[in-house]
Amino acid sequence: MHLRFPKAWELPESAATPESAYRNRRAILKTLGFGAAALALAPRGVRATTAGFPTRVNPDYRDPALTPTSYEHITSYINFYEFGTDKASPKINANKGWKTEPWTVEIAGLINNPLKIDANDLVAKMGGAEQRVYRLRCVEAWSMVVPWDGFPLAKLIKLADPKPEAKFVTFSTFNPVGAPGYAGPALDWPYLEGLRLDEAMHDLSFIATGIYGKPIPNQNGAPLRLVVPWKYGFKYGKSIVKIDFVAKQPVNTWQAMQAREYGFYANVNPNVDHPRWTQASERVIGAGGPFGTRQKTLMFNGYEAQVAALYKGMDLRKNY
């Protein structure tokens, strides 16, 4: 008998896009004539809503203990300062005529294969989208569980083919100045985030292109968003326009603004409090009433067994 022991982050089929929704979407696309070949020839306005979908559920990411947050909460309770500093404004402002189609991303720096590519074409080059359900923990001590659609970041890195001197990867968000719905100079734009190359290559690191089997909404970082589930959410660069491979550790936007509060690593750690928020517990959005249920925060957001080795020998109180 073959016995398979599931990984700690694996998820049940019931926690992802329902099979009925998947089949219905596939039937609709078939009716409209959107097979793989049709998608390749479809106008950009059409491809923006279909490229990479319907999504295949990755059977290696299942955890019966996780209950996904509702689509409504995920897409309306948001930090996206380009479109407002409160949670509700991004959903309104990011949809005031701001266009994410077409969208070009540049992959540059210390690599052998630099390129500029349309976001839809990049998803196709990565083999389409798969769905993974991950915990999401904000440094503000609230959390969600999100069914992300997208592709492993390691695939993109393999395509880029980094040179030996490349030690870090940076992710630049679009410059919002002048965009419809722009909320003003809340931070220094464009927003910049970074990872060590081994962090970026980790199996859990992900580029999200959708949520719940649907293309990712503008307010959630369309069309390309970084997802690193063992880190606080401010590491998740949204609406990425450039991915750059560099030799030296970059200074991310929040670190530049307030280094004492926002470190480069930003690993979820219940033992190291933020000056304004305890990290020992978190408020679960959408659970237990309007303010959410509180639960204990897990080391590395529940992914300790998978990622702790990345930080062996490091003082996690200093390298926060």
Helices and strands as residue ranges (DSSP letters): G 13-15, H 19-32, H 36-41, H 44-47, E 56-57, H 71-74, G 81-83, H 89-93, E 104-109, E 115-118, H 119-125, E 130-137, E 142-152, H 153-160, E 168-173, E 192-196, H 197-201, E 206-211, E 214-215, G 218-220, E 225-227, G 233-235, E 240-246, H 253-257, E 281-284, E 293-296, G 299-302, H 304-307, G 308-311
